[in-house]
Amino acid sequence: VNVSQFILGIQPEYTGLSINPCIPSDFEQLQIKRYFRDAWYFITIKNPNHVEKGISSMTVDGKKVTTKTTIVPFEEGKKEYHVEVIMG
């Protein structure tokens, strides 16, 4: 869990799971499975522009997150989240 929290930038917050990666620029894609608040998070991080930080877009369960947040909001009773993050 420490690796995902500090290097990959996946950290628990009061309102949900924060995703704010800081990775080597040559990483093109990562897939992470994380358990948080009785739910599984299947997270794909894509880095097409080969950057080290910054998110250009995020989708949760196929729906684009329109705000500039990096937090996947927690929903009571939900057991699975599918998250795609595009860095840029």
Secondary structure in CASP SS format (residue, H / E / C, confidence):
PFRMAT SS
TARGET T0000
AUTHOR 0000-0000-0000
METHOD secondary structure of the structure
MODEL  1
V C 1.00
N H 1.00
V H 1.00
S H 1.00
Q H 1.00
F H 1.00
I C 1.00
L C 1.00
G C 1.00
I E 1.00
Q E 1.00
P E 1.00
E C 1.00
Y C 1.00
T C 1.00
G E 1.00
L E 1.00
S E 1.00
I E 1.00
N C 1.00
P C 1.00
C E 1.00
I C 1.00
P C 1.00
S C 1.00
D C 1.00
F C 1.00
E C 1.00
Q E 1.00
L E 1.00
Q E 1.00
I E 1.00
K E 1.00
R E 1.00
Y E 1.00
F E 1.00
R C 1.00
D C 1.00
A E 1.00
W E 1.00
Y E 1.00
F E 1.00
I E 1.00
T E 1.00
I E 1.00
K E 1.00
N C 1.00
P C 1.00
N C 1.00
H C 1.00
V C 1.00
E C 1.00
K E 1.00
G C 1.00
I E 1.00
S E 1.00
S E 1.00
M E 1.00
T E 1.00
V E 1.00
D C 1.00
G C 1.00
K E 1.00
K E 1.00
V C 1.00
T C 1.00
T C 1.00
K C 1.00
T C 1.00
T C 1.00
I E 1.00
V E 1.00
P E 1.00
F C 1.00
E C 1.00
E C 1.00
G C 1.00
K C 1.00
K C 1.00
E E 1.00
Y E 1.00
H E 1.00
V E 1.00
E E 1.00
V E 1.00
I E 1.00
M E 1.00
G C 1.00
END
